[in-house]
C-alpha cells in the first residue's frame, strides 16, 4: 500500500531493531522518508512497512502539570498521563467567518505588555529578539502570572540544558501546575521538532474546545522554520530566500492561524522569533510579523543596561489594543509613547549636554526618565495585571497633562 505524505512508517533494521520514519515527499516513483530518531544501522534493502496514515496525539485533562515529547510520551519520569481523547496533529484553522470578535483583554502578568501592548483573548503575538535577551524569562513570567485557564508551552529546538532550567527556574511549580509542556530538543530530527510545534497547538486546541482560555507559548517559531527547511531541502525543494524553500513560508500561516478565539474558548498565542544579528527584518521575522496581530521587540541595548524585561515599547505594537481597552487607557499609553519618543529623538544631544531646556515635551521626557524606567522594569517574582498596569499608567501620565499641553518654545533645540 503506498504511504501518503505525512504518514509514519517503520524500517526493520537487521541489527538495531525498528526505526520509525515519516514520509516527506516523492521523487522518481520512490517515497522519501526521514527518520524520527537516530538512523544508525539502516542498510539498503531494509524492509519498510506502513505504520500510521494519519497523525494524532492523545489528549485529556491528565496532561496538566506534565512534560511530554512530540508524540505525547511522558518525559518527567511519571506514568503516562490519563489522555482518553485524540487530537488531530494537522487540524485546519477555524474558518474566518466562524471566528468570534476579540473584545476582552488577557492579562500576561508583565506590566509593560499589559499596560502598553495590551493583548486580547485569542490574539496572536510575536516576541522578537536575538539570543540571550531574556526571552525565556519573559515567557516564564507569563506562564506563572497570566489570567488564562490553561498554559501550553512548546519548546521547539531548545537546547537540552535549558529545558530543565526553564521548568524549574522560569516556569516553576506554580506555572507547571496548570501547564502542558511539549519538548523537542535541538538534537532531535527535524520531523520531531516540526511535530512538537503541531502537538503543542493540538493540545491547546483540545483545551480551547473544552471552553478554556488557553495561553500558548511557543519557543521558538524560528527553530520550527529551520526544521521545515531541513525537511524541504531533503525532499528536493529548491532553496529560495536565504536557503528557505517555499514550503516554509506556506507552513507558517497554517500553524499560527490555528490560534485564535472560537465560539467556545480561545487560544492566545505568543510565538518567539529569534532574529539574525538582532535584525528584525530577517526573512522569518518579516513573514511572521505579517501573519500575527502584533509583536514585542526585546532590545539588547536595554538588556545591557540591566533593564528587565527588555521590552522596547517604541518598536513594539499590539494591533488589537484599541479593541480591548478603553479610551482613557489608550490616551495614557499614547502619552507615554510620545514622551519616550521625544527622549529617544533628542538622546544624542542630551547625552553630550548640547540640549538647551525650553521644549516642554523634551524637558518632561528628561525629568520623567527615572519614573518611566521604574514603571517598565519588573522583577521576576513581581506579579502584575492589566488593571494594575492601567492604574499605574494613569497615575503617572495624569501628572504630565499640563506639561504635555503646553506649546514648545520656538528657540528650543
Secondary structure, 3 states (H helix, E strand, C coil): CCCCCCCEEEEEECCCEEEEEEEEEEECCEEEEEECCCCCCCCCCCEEEEEECCCEEEECHHHCCEEECCCCCECCCCCCCCCCEEEECCCCCCCHHHCCCCCCEECCCCHHHHHHCCEECCCEEEEEECCCCCHHHHHHHHHHHCCCCEEEEEEEEECHHHHHHHHHHHHHHHHHCCEEEEEEECCCCHHHHHHHHHHHHHHHHHHHHCCCEEEEEEECHHHHHHHHHHHHHHCCCCECHHHCEHHHHHHHHHHHCCCEECCCCEEEEEEEEECHHHCCCCHHHHHHHCCCCEEEEECHHHHHCCCCCCECHHHCEECCHHHHCCHHHHHHHHHHHHHHHHHHHCHHHHHCCCCCCCCHHHHHHHHCHHHHHHHHCCCCCCCCCHHHHHHHHHHHHHCCHHHHHCCCCCCCC
